[in-house]
Amino acid sequence: MKSIIRFFAIAVLFLKGLNGYSQDPNFHVYLSFGQSNMEGAAPIEAEDKINVDPRFQVLEAVNCPDLNREMGKWYTAIPPLCRCKTGLTLTDYFGRTMVANLPKNVKVGVVNVAVGGCKIELFDKNNVENYVKTAPEWMLGMLKEYNGSPYARLVEMAKIAQKKGVIKGILLHQGESNTGDTLWPKKVKIVYDNLMKDLNLDPKKVPLLSGETVHEEQKGKCASMNKIIATLPQTIPTSYIISSKGCAVAPDFLHFSSAGYRDLGKRYAEKMLSLLGYKSDSSNEPFIVQAPVGFDQLNPSVPSGKVETVSYDSKTVGTSRKATIYTPPGFSKSKKYPVLYLLHGIGGDEKEWLNGGSPQIILDNLYAEGKVEPMIVVMPNGRAMKDDSATGNIMAPDKVQAFADFEKDLLKDLIPFIEKKYNVYKDREHRAIAGLSMGGGQSLNFGLTNLDKFAWIGGFSSAPNTKKTEELVPNPEETKKKLKLLWISCGDNDWLLENSKRTHDYLFKNNVPHIYYLEPGVHDFKVWKNSLYMFSQLLFKPVDESSFAKYTVLGATAQTNIRNAKYPQILPDNRVIFKVNAPDASKVQIDLGRKYDMQKDGQGVWNVTTEPINGGFNYYSLLIDGVAVADPSSETFYGMGRMASGIEIPKKDSDFYELKTVPHGEVRIMKYFSKGTNSWREMYVYTPPGYETSSEKFPVLYLLHGGGEDQRGWSTQGKANLILDNLIAENKAKKMLIVMLDGNMGNTGGIAGFGEETLKAFENELKNGAIPFVESNFKVATDSKSRALAGLSMGGLQTLYAGIKNSNMFSSLGVFSSGWWANNPKLSDPQYEFMKNNAQSINANLKDFWISMGGKEDIAYENCKIMMQKFDQFGIKYKYSEYPGGHTWPVWRHDLFLYSQLLFK
């Protein structure tokens, strides 16, 4: 008899086990409760009943015969989602947004139990009877549908839902009936804690999302409650507040309209998506970019690995040393494993990761989800000295030196020990090294200089011990051949961020594939645990380099941002994230040549992520309700005929205009009274390094801007001074002055700025105003061999007009992205006639006549092509250069880089 009982007991446990594992981890369930705004108080409109993805389902919480729905069964989530005759609710568009942004194999289910007009006390299971006794008559019918207890019905349905899916979160919208109740957060916690207990849920894995009531700015009658709702995370640390700001409201100012519920539901979903680790923009396929909530929490139901401490003899140090070892679930001595060497920071030891980072829990959870390759993780003491404890002055020189000495201990002692004790692969393709802070620096230093030992390298918030990347990667091409993965990550508010950025910048410019991962955070384990979660999933398996740009939460702050401005941010693939605070605007766009519509969030901040933007300098504007304005977060530049915003996008061939440790010249702003125009004018003058102390007379390049710009352009947008500083330092260009003139004559602009009279006025200013002033006030040579004239776009026309007619004054002319207009023969024909008649003298006078274009996408390309055909007919000698990029500053910077190397030689 006992054996029979034992058999049935085992059978029951077995069936229970089967039931527990029958849950589909890709079926995400959300419990929704509250009062009328969760119930749904807005009409269900035609658009709300169509195009509902069957991946979005509702578990019916009441019987609805008219809808052919039965309580406790799943249906495609066509509204109503609460009860049979309720309206549109925020859960409708919560679910729609979720399935639209999750992988196609993930389904979303909701269980909505809500009662209009109820206080939060209705969901307190220990007080529900007393509440029902005093409930108003109009509420009794709703309560009856839930058999007198909405909480009990929610739990009943949740248990049914758990048979099929996994509860991922709780959605709450309630508070109107508790307005002014400062105990409301504690009352919500009672309900939340009961749900966690009754459903066997872990609050660290199941967050609570609570929405605001109708906002004060929308004249919400219960808006004062939002201040109390805002305190909920102080009582429930795993709760998050969803803003209602800007959501459209109903005429009663208590409820939201249909449009408001759509917007509010989307905001709930956006927060939940971020908690699940998914990207918030829709420019890519759904992709996890950060660890989901609960990733580092112990899950007793999954197999666990083993952690042990081992000792090994170190010949390097001359003593026995310790290391912490993690072996994966199901570890077998007969199976070979790859190895990850995981290093600690300057204040830690072989236990730091275990105590602060819970790597064993993170990896156990990843193994259970099938996301990580089985591996052994070795956590050594990275301080290679006899007293390797993290005590006393951890910054003492001998202790700091011990971190560098650990390289020999690692390679000569620890790795051989591990490979003797454990059945592991011994080739570089199965060996990885990563670490945090000081250990991150060690990982980069040791890994990149020992690519015969490591193919997988990770630096998390790497410390200043990180060597210059030029030392670590002296031969980028060789490094590229050997690396499987190089991961560099850091928090955006980490004071050591510059180390990671410096390393990334060098690798980017030298085309070394790597992941540069930025996330919100500081120098702590929150960041490092997330890095381990992301990094470990990539190890010891095929790597798709084309996906590297996806692996980041934040972009890098643009160098053109004003001080302390976090946005715009540039993603690794040169997409740009813009954020603009304009709560009262009805429409906001970013104009980058292409207009991007921005979306407003709950705080009145407009957001957009662009397509990849061309590297180098780009003008842009904000369009706020149709008005073009400068972005207050960005530096402004005079361009397009007004002050406009500009953004500097990383460019791989930008080395020639970078700020380097070389001798620098000066840019002087000179006011002068021009005899040419009989007025005060301004020029920017670059003087080369050593100008002040030199007795020589320097040659001069007179450099002209384009239409809509002025004398500031070549210095600020064009970086002319840095280009010349770098070239002079490399002996590639002669020391020269660059005089950047204001080519705008009088009040003329637009098409008039390109007319004959304006060009003639500029010629007069150049000859009788600018040149005489320069030659009277600077140490310059005054012969034609020591003068050159060049300009871009409009400045190119000015160069053609004044330079060709006065070729005896210049040894060289440079025409960038310009050419006589083919459709304006009245202007161009006389110029061509002059050149035809004076071809011999032009060729004799000009040592260099240099013409360049920004490729076929340059707006001046066709005009220039026709002009050069004319030059060929006349026998005019010139040199032509083409650099792709269109009619833009990146092209013109490159033009100056090439052209200036020809001058005065």
Disulfide bonds with the S-S distance in Angstrom:
Cys64-Cys84 2.04
